[in-house]
């Protein structure tokens, strides 16, 4: 029986760092830590220091759970744990690499969602789509308030280097009908009101509507 699970969430999200969580299945005891966004900046990302940080976090989580070397550990097979697996092997832990299921999967994903909301991502954005952390959907949110939001991004990514500094045009128009929410403040845009319209082209043309004063 697998007693300990280790998994991550957010490594594929443009916004935020990466959450690493561990759980003792028999009791539901759960701990997590976040790999900070600073390790995803251009000057350090290519050095993959975040993988070393994943080792330090994993060691900390195992200590908090009081995991012995006789206990079975189930660890996600993803790249985020490449160095963690080497460390577990070197220190003679009993582990297998696999796809992590319940209960940890849902818990760690929920932790990352809460963390993303704490950074400013609207809760309704998470329920807007089945894939709330899709790169180009998040990019739209970033461009809606670029100066304040680009610092929340994994700016060392190649995709950010390609799409993170696109030319944006600004215009204004009266919306005769509107079911839009302002992507900057999150509040509804009333019909027959003047909206600020941002346009840019990433993988396709994008239009963002904001309140005219936002």
Buried (B, 14 or more C-beta within 10 A) or exposed (E): EBBBBBBBBBBBBBBBBBBBBBBBBEEEEBBBBBBEBEBBBEEEBEEBBBBBBBBBBBBBBBEBBEBEEEBBBBBBBBEBBBBBBEBBEEEEBBBEBEEBEEEBBEBBBEBBBEBBEEEBBBEEBBEEEEEBBBBEBBBBBBBBBBEEBBEBBBBBBEBBEEBBEEEEEEEEEEBEEBEBBBBBBBEEBEEEEBBBBBBBEBEEEBEBBBBBEB
